[in-house]
Amino acid sequence: MSRWLASVQSLEEAQTLVEQLPDILDMKNPSQGALGALMHQTVADIVQWVNKRCLCSATVGDLAMQAEVISAAIHDMAETGVDFVKVGLFDGPGLVRCIEQLEGSIKDLQTPVIAVLFADQLPQHNLIPLLKKTGFVGVMLDTATKNGLGLLNHLSIQSLNKFVFEAKSAELLCGLAGA
């Protein structure tokens, strides 16, 4: 089943969709990075305006891979009332440890958390089983560098199919962006 997702940066932009709300209204600020976060009050205002007419998701920003920083950001964004919180997982030496340390925070949170991996910075190891164990409900691929290159500039169709298959096999929601 396909679903329609629209990304917005403000309440005014969200309100332009009043005639045809998407299945998922995603909130982020691309001027602040690949997954730039909006102000919490802006997200809360949009969630209140939507009033459960569609699902809402929001990103926590391009954060350092430090569990305590990410955990606080997830918690704060969840308090806005979104249905999903999205967290960018940037490759680096501490990535796996950071994900492991997030387990308690993610599993204690009532709001589902979605991991975002980046095709142009894809970790060398398969994180999908670890994401499932940690409590993430979904995983998606995007591009970290917004320079006009999409997923297919970084990964083959076979690689994308493998990613989707592995995510579905782990019973994670799966998404592709930047295609």
C-alpha positions as MATLAB code, in Angstrom:
seq = 'MSRWLASVQSLEEAQTLVEQLPDILDMKNPSQGALGALMHQTVADIVQWVNKRCLCSATVGDLAMQAEVISAAIHDMAETGVDFVKVGLFDGPGLVRCIEQLEGSIKDLQTPVIAVLFADQLPQHNLIPLLKKTGFVGVMLDTATKNGLGLLNHLSIQSLNKFVFEAKSAELLCGLAGA';
ca = [
       0.000    0.000    0.000;
       1.344    3.409   -0.919;
       0.889    6.454    1.264;
       1.323   10.114    0.525;
       3.764   12.128    2.647;
       4.172   15.893    2.456;
       6.921   17.842    4.231;
       6.186   21.297    5.587;
       8.145   23.988    7.419;
       5.352   26.089    8.927;
       1.710   26.132    9.968;
       0.932   28.337    6.977;
       2.484   25.806    4.614;
       0.549   22.959    6.264;
      -2.692   24.897    5.896;
      -2.231   25.039    2.115;
      -2.919   21.275    2.194;
      -6.313   21.678    3.873;
      -8.188   20.448    0.773;
      -6.142   17.231    0.575;
      -4.185   16.381    3.685;
      -1.487   13.765    3.136;
      -1.439   10.428    4.917;
       1.626   11.678    6.802;
       2.469   15.330    7.369;
       6.220   15.523    7.965;
       7.752   18.540    9.645;
      11.358   19.572    9.166;
      13.522   22.568    8.415;
      15.852   21.735    5.502;
      17.685   25.049    5.903;
      19.042   23.615    9.171;
      20.461   20.413    7.641;
      19.400   17.087    6.205;
      16.918   16.602    9.046;
      16.763   20.100   10.457;
      14.261   20.445   13.277;
      11.498   23.004   13.524;
      10.865   24.883   16.750;
       8.818   22.747   19.132;
       6.054   25.354   19.321;
       5.725   25.348   15.524;
       5.399   21.550   15.513;
       2.856   21.654   18.358;
       0.817   24.315   16.505;
       0.746   22.182   13.344;
      -0.219   19.045   15.297;
      -3.030   20.981   16.980;
      -4.265   22.331   13.623;
      -4.155   18.850   12.034;
      -6.302   17.566   14.927;
      -5.721   13.877   14.065;
      -6.924   14.257   10.461;
      -3.633   12.693    9.339;
      -0.487   11.313   10.932;
       2.265   13.763   11.849;
       6.013   13.211   12.035;
       8.863   15.541   12.929;
      12.635   15.355   12.922;
      14.876   16.164   15.871;
      17.636   17.820   13.852;
      21.119   16.893   12.678;
      22.518   15.857   16.043;
      25.830   14.445   17.209;
      25.692   10.697   17.754;
      25.506   11.050   21.528;
      22.730    9.048   23.163;
      21.984   11.574   25.911;
      21.589   14.405   23.372;
      19.405   12.344   21.036;
      17.334   10.916   23.897;
      16.505   14.405   25.189;
      15.640   15.595   21.673;
      13.366   12.603   21.042;
      11.567   13.162   24.323;
      11.120   16.895   23.710;
       9.792   16.378   20.175;
       7.413   13.642   21.341;
       5.876   16.147   23.772;
       4.621   18.180   20.786;
       2.047   15.454   20.094;
       3.492   14.065   16.856;
       2.670   10.488   15.902;
       6.292    9.683   14.945;
       9.678   11.173   15.786;
      12.418   10.816   13.159;
      16.091   10.588   14.137;
      19.002   10.867   11.715;
      21.741    8.319   12.363;
      24.968    9.634   10.891;
      27.813    7.185   10.273;
      30.839    7.390   12.516;
      32.861    5.405   15.044;
      30.324    5.785   17.878;
      27.157    5.079   15.904;
      26.492    1.492   17.041;
      27.173    2.321   20.691;
      24.900    5.357   20.461;
      22.046    3.257   19.049;
      22.528    0.643   21.783;
      22.433    3.340   24.461;
      19.144    4.703   23.091;
      17.279    1.451   23.758;
      15.865    2.385   27.165;
      14.745    5.835   26.063;
      13.097    4.603   22.891;
      11.315    1.684   24.536;
      10.057    3.882   27.406;
       8.663    6.495   25.021;
       5.011    6.261   23.989;
       5.714    7.909   20.621;
       7.190    5.609   17.945;
      10.670    6.523   16.676;
      11.887    6.122   13.093;
      15.586    5.895   12.215;
      16.845    7.743    9.150;
      19.974    6.402    7.457;
      21.731    8.231    4.648;
      22.572    6.670    1.302;
      25.546    8.997    0.868;
      26.894    8.092    4.334;
      25.691    4.516    4.664;
      27.301    2.604    7.545;
      29.454   -0.349    6.576;
      27.413   -2.783    8.670;
      23.724   -3.696    8.541;
      21.989   -1.761   11.329;
      18.463   -3.030   10.717;
      18.533   -5.877   13.306;
      20.015   -3.494   15.899;
      17.387   -0.849   15.140;
      14.613   -3.402   15.679;
      16.181   -4.612   18.962;
      16.576   -1.032   20.187;
      12.881   -0.310   19.672;
      12.767    1.751   16.497;
       9.486    1.108   14.639;
      10.784    2.125   11.242;
      13.796    2.917    9.121;
      14.163    5.056    6.053;
      16.848    6.068    3.613;
      17.459    9.658    2.603;
      20.435   11.695    1.444;
      22.435   13.774    3.927;
      23.882   16.134    1.344;
      21.184   18.023   -0.532;
      23.061   18.699   -3.771;
      20.624   17.403   -6.377;
      21.872   13.821   -6.191;
      19.282   11.226   -5.183;
      19.310    7.726   -3.803;
      20.033    6.183   -7.203;
      23.215    8.253   -7.464;
      24.476    6.486   -4.344;
      22.858    3.045   -4.374;
      21.754    0.564   -7.017;
      18.176   -0.628   -7.426;
      19.353   -3.989   -6.053;
      20.746   -2.295   -2.926;
      17.504   -0.386   -2.398;
      15.465   -3.562   -2.862;
      17.697   -5.341   -0.342;
      17.234   -2.507    2.159;
      13.441   -2.634    1.803;
      13.417   -6.446    2.051;
      15.566   -6.412    5.218;
      13.438   -3.713    6.834;
      10.200   -5.527    6.048;
      11.688   -8.839    7.233;
      12.508   -7.150   10.555;
       8.917   -5.866   10.641;
      10.001   -2.243   10.493;
       8.121    0.448    8.639;
      10.245    1.398    5.642;
      10.629    4.531    3.577;
      12.806    5.934    0.814;
      13.299    9.666    0.324;
      15.460   11.660   -2.009;
      14.860    9.266   -4.892;
];
